[in-house]
């Protein structure tokens, strides 16, 4: 016999895990888009010059890093909210 019975409603842990995976999937898609799509258009971006530097330089050296840091902070904040909603918060606080 299986330990899981498909007739039962999803447990709190299953719901939490699905929400966690959904969040991670969305953020990974954003990360991949920011990391891999702009280099495909680097020639078009480099035709635009800002303060003596091509736009591709700004996007690679600053823009993508800013997006990555924002993703980290968003993930941390959203996970704290998910933990609280599903009763998974650390007890040491």
C-alpha positions as CSV (number, residue, x, y, z in Angstrom):
1,X,0.0,0.0,0.0
2,X,1.1,3.5,-0.7
3,X,1.8,5.9,2.2
4,X,0.0,8.7,0.4
5,X,-3.7,8.4,-0.3
6,X,-4.7,10.5,-3.3
7,X,-8.3,10.9,-2.0
8,X,-7.1,13.1,0.9
9,X,-6.7,16.8,0.5
10,X,-3.2,18.1,0.0
11,X,-1.4,18.5,3.3
12,X,-0.1,21.9,4.5
13,X,3.4,20.7,3.7
14,X,2.5,19.8,0.1
15,X,0.9,23.2,-0.4
16,X,3.9,24.9,1.1
17,X,6.3,22.9,-1.2
18,X,4.3,23.6,-4.3
19,X,4.3,27.4,-3.5
20,X,8.0,27.2,-2.9
21,X,8.7,25.4,-6.2
22,X,6.5,27.9,-8.1
23,X,8.4,30.8,-6.6
24,X,11.8,29.3,-7.4
25,X,10.7,28.4,-11.0
26,X,9.5,32.0,-11.7
27,X,12.7,33.5,-10.2
28,X,14.9,31.1,-12.2
29,X,13.1,32.0,-15.4
30,X,13.7,35.8,-14.7
31,X,17.3,35.1,-13.8
32,X,17.9,33.1,-17.0
33,X,16.2,35.8,-19.1
34,X,18.4,38.5,-17.6
35,X,21.5,36.4,-17.9
36,X,21.1,34.9,-21.4
37,X,18.8,37.1,-23.5
38,X,20.6,40.5,-23.5
39,X,23.9,39.1,-24.9
40,X,21.9,38.0,-28.0
41,X,21.2,41.7,-28.7
42,X,24.5,43.1,-27.7
43,X,25.2,44.7,-31.1
44,X,22.0,46.6,-31.0
45,X,22.6,47.7,-27.4
46,X,26.2,48.7,-28.1
47,X,25.0,51.1,-30.8
48,X,23.5,53.3,-27.9
49,X,26.2,55.2,-26.0
50,X,25.6,56.6,-22.5
51,X,28.3,58.7,-21.0
52,X,30.9,57.4,-23.4
53,X,30.1,53.7,-22.7
54,X,27.9,51.4,-24.8
55,X,24.6,50.4,-23.3
56,X,25.7,46.7,-23.4
57,X,28.4,47.5,-20.9
58,X,25.9,49.1,-18.5
59,X,23.5,46.2,-18.8
60,X,26.3,43.6,-18.2
61,X,28.2,45.3,-15.5
62,X,25.4,47.0,-13.6
63,X,21.9,46.2,-14.8
64,X,22.0,42.5,-14.5
65,X,23.8,42.6,-11.1
66,X,21.1,44.9,-9.8
67,X,18.4,42.5,-11.0
68,X,20.1,39.6,-9.4
69,X,20.4,41.3,-6.0
70,X,16.7,42.4,-6.3
71,X,15.8,38.8,-7.0
72,X,17.6,37.6,-3.8
73,X,15.9,40.1,-1.6
74,X,12.5,39.4,-3.2
75,X,13.0,35.6,-2.7
76,X,14.0,36.1,1.0
77,X,11.0,38.4,1.7
78,X,8.6,36.1,-0.2
79,X,9.9,33.0,1.6
80,X,9.4,34.7,5.0
81,X,5.8,35.4,4.0
82,X,5.3,31.8,2.8
83,X,6.8,30.4,5.9
84,X,4.5,32.5,8.0
85,X,1.4,31.6,6.0
86,X,2.1,27.9,6.2
87,X,3.3,27.8,9.8
88,X,6.9,26.9,8.9
89,X,8.7,29.8,10.6
90,X,11.8,29.1,12.7
91,X,11.1,28.9,16.4
92,X,14.3,30.5,17.5
93,X,13.2,34.1,16.8
